[in-house]
Amino acid sequence: MLGTIVNTCTIIIGSAFGAMVRSGIGEKYKKVLFDGLGLCCIVLGVNASLPNMAKSEYPVLFILSLAIGGLIGTKLDLAGRLNKLTDPPRPSLKGRELSPFKGELEGVFTGCLLYCIGTFSIVGPVLSALSPTGGMAFNEPANTYLYTNATLDLVTSAVLAASYGRIMLLAAPVLFCWQGMFYAIGYFCGDGMPEPMRVELSIVGGVLILSSGLSILGIKDCKTINLLPSLLVPVVFYLIKMAF
C-alpha cells in the first residue's frame, strides 16, 4: 500500500507545483503545453492499446466495449450532464466553445485516465498486496511498478496543472481509490484479476486516452466522457465467463 501512497503524494506535489507556476506562464506557452499534452495523450493511448491487442483473447471485445459503453454513456448523457455543471460557454484557448469550468473538468478526466490506465497502475497494487509485507516497506521490490508510475505521474501532473490549474488535485484521490481497489483485490483474493481482463482494460483505456488527446488538440471532440462506461464491459464479460 505504501507504493500507492507514494504515487498519490507525487500527484499532489506535481499538481501543486504546476498550479503554482501557472499564473506566470504566458498564453502562448500554455498553448504549447496543451499541444504537447495532446500529443502525449495520443502516443500513450496508442502505446497502451496496440501492444495489448496482440495479446487479446477476443480481438473484437474492445470494439463491442466501445460500442456498448458509448451507447450507455450517450443514453445517460454523461457529457450533457457535465455541461450542465458549467457556466455559459466562451472561446477556449484551443478555439473551441468551452466554459472555463468545463475545460478544467475535462482536464481532471484526462488526468485520471492517464494516471489510472496502464500496467503499472493496475498490476502494481496487486503485486504490492501479494508481497510478504503487504507492500508497506520502502525497499519492497513489489513496489517497483508503483514507484516508477509515481515518477511518471509527478511530471505528468505538473504539466496538467500548469495547463488546467489546481483542480487537477482532485485526480489524486481518484488514483488512490483506483489503486486501492486493486490492492484490496490482491490482498483478499490473491492474484484476483485475470491477465486477459487487464489486457482488455488496457486496450479500451488506451483508446479513451487517445480520444482525450484528439479533443485537447481540437482535432475531434469524441465526447470521451460518454465512452467511459466502456471500461465496465470487459470486467462484466470476464466476471460472467468466470462464473460459468
Buried (B, 14 or more C-beta within 10 A) or exposed (E): BBBBBBBBBBBBBBBBBBBEEBEEBEEEEBEEBBBEBBEBBBEBBBBBBEBBBEBBEBEEBBEBBBBBBBBBBBEBBBBEEBBEEBEEBEEBBBEEEBBBEBBBBBBBBBBBBBBBBBBBBBBBBBBBBBBEEBBBBEEBEBBBBBBBBBEBBBEBBBBBBBBBBBBBBBBBEBBBEBBBEBBBBBBEEEEBBBEBBBBBBBBBBBBBBBBBBBBBBBEEEBBBBBBBBBBBBBBEBBEEEEEE
